[in-house]
Amino acid sequence: MGNQAVRIRWSALALIGGLVLSTTACSPTSTPVTSPTASVAPDATPCSGPNGVGGPVPAGLAAGDIVSSSDLTAANSASPGFPLGASIWRILYVTSGVDETDLQLVCGTVSAPTAGPTDFGGGTGHLLNWTHGTVGIAEDCLPSSDPATLLWGKMSNGINTVAWASGTGKHEGDPSGGLLQYALNQGMMVTAADYQPNDTYVVGMMEASASLDAARAGTQLMNQLFAAAAPSAYDMFVWGHSQGGHAALWTGQLAETYLAATTPSQPTATLNLIGVAALAPAGNFITLPGQPDVAPGDGLADWETHQNIGLDVPIASLQMQIGPALFAYIFGSWSQLAAGAAPSASALFPAYPATTAPLDLAAMVTATPGTNTVSTVENMCLVGAGMKEVQAAVSAYGDAKTNQMLVPSLWNLPTDYKKGQYFKAAFDTTCATTSDTGIQAWCSWMTWNLPGPLGTNPFPKAPSVNGTLVPLFLAQGTDDTIVHCVSPQGSMMTSVPLASDCTSRAIYDAYAATEYCPASGAQGHLELNMVRKNGLQSPASHFSIPGEISAKGLTKSTSDLVFEGSPLQKFMTAAFAKTTTSGCSMGIVNPL
């Protein structure tokens, strides 16, 4: 595969609601897709086939270069939520793998107004770079494989229609007022990376490189299609939710150095990072000794391991043991990544700490049933019909005594455990005290992949350009049991939860103390926006936060369920206008 490392690819056969990808090989002259029918599988050109994702990088191409594209517009213009006055392409492009010398082919999407991106003056356009949340790690699960659901679909799966909850609590606007439609109406280009499939789950550097290179490839596509009318530079705003929040933070902190150190071979517009928004970002996987206002057990892994979550509906059939599901993705993908070629000793952008011992799955996961769960779930999608498959595959862990996924030192089973009981795992304590080299290696990967100031990686700890911190927006709901943020029981939720109860507060505190608002004075703009739980109006959950923070108001009024006027839109507008002021602030978006 050119000069990239050859890696063994595990099977990726999961379906998304019956979606079957075609095996059409890609080529630089890919033809537009044809309209899918009930009897014809959707066309996955140019991503599938031996020359698609994971295939050989064409000679002479470099990170950020587009390989081929396929126009999705004609075949999907009647799809619910497809933006008006716009075109959308699926693209195959080059990005970095385990380091900047390990070139890989990945896929993503580019959206733009029909007439091309707007020049806002001086040849500069606006670019919205979206980093998607957890949908699964198999290629068939990734957003460009099902863009009708995972791009122009309604929130929280897609980024168009403002929506949250369901049933009697359902809030759903019209696609005409959605985020994607708004961005395109404003003349922006919108790019979205799939990330590299199979072995990159919450691997920060590889999420970031895929996202930054998708943006560069998008500018190349605009150059090809609109020639001299295409902007020569773009102000870029990055935002994402959940895993995508983790990716957004990493994209922000690597943007300046990665874009400067890697050079595409084709004409590419300059990208200028102007803002980052991370909604319920995955981070603080384990707490670190000396980290303020948290104690062992407050890390995300300890909160999440034994959590039985609902999908915004309190029905038993929709409950899921979320920890084992997500750990299957982490343990499966990281084991695979570690088994391949390691980053070069001289790499500028190593994806993981290559000096650690090889990752031994048995150091963390039980032989039975743990290893079986990993091998089963890693091939499933955590969206659509696949959600029920994952739910069934991890259901046995509701009895944490009979079925133990992790080794005892991490599983942390209480001696008086009763079936169905919630308790914390012991990642924090074990990682801080263990002498087991197998566990130590996994712990070092976890701390390496922490975004921001808490990460033990050698990269910049905050998004900045030319020594100036880039405005950063954090948001989370106060009843999020996945990326944990839950106000203490009995609390009226009138104030932001403490770091010990809220992952985003811990992340905010770390950024504020060491980067944005140190004791010497404010150095940049940082804000934490919390959405308070308020019955059916505001579930304030992990799944509802993209819609709630992207809505003008939290009522069911059509005029409120639009992106324009929302907290996220106001921040994004100020970031593009460069009118944010230095200082750190946090508060409740919907106070009593």
Secondary structure, DSSP 8 states (H G I E B T S, - for coil): -TTS-----------BTTB--------TT--------TTS----TTTSSTTSTTS---TT--TT-EEEEEE-HHHHTTSTT--TTEEEEEEEEEEESSSTTSEEEEEEEEEEETT-----STTEEEEEEEE---S-SSGGGSGGGSHHHHTSS-TTTSSSS-EE--GGG-EE--GGGSHHHHHHHTT-EEEEE---SSS-TT-HHHHHHHHHHHHHHHHHHHHHHHGGGS-SEEEEEEEEETHHHHHHHHHHHHHHHHHHH---SS---EEEEEEEEEES----SS--TT-TT--TT-SHHHHHTT-EEESSS--GGGEEEHHHHHHHHHHHHHHHHHHS----TT-SS-SS-TTS----GGGTB-IIIIIHHHHHHTTS-SSTTHHHHHHHHHGGGGSTTT---B-HHHH---TT--TT------HHHHHHH---HHHHHHHHHHHHT--GGG--SSS-SS-EETTEE--EEEEEETEETTTTEE--TT----S---TTTBHHHHHHHHHIIIIIS-TT---SEEEEEEE--BTTTB---TTTHHHHHTSS-SSS-TTTSSSTTSHHHHHHHHHHHT---SEEEEEESS--
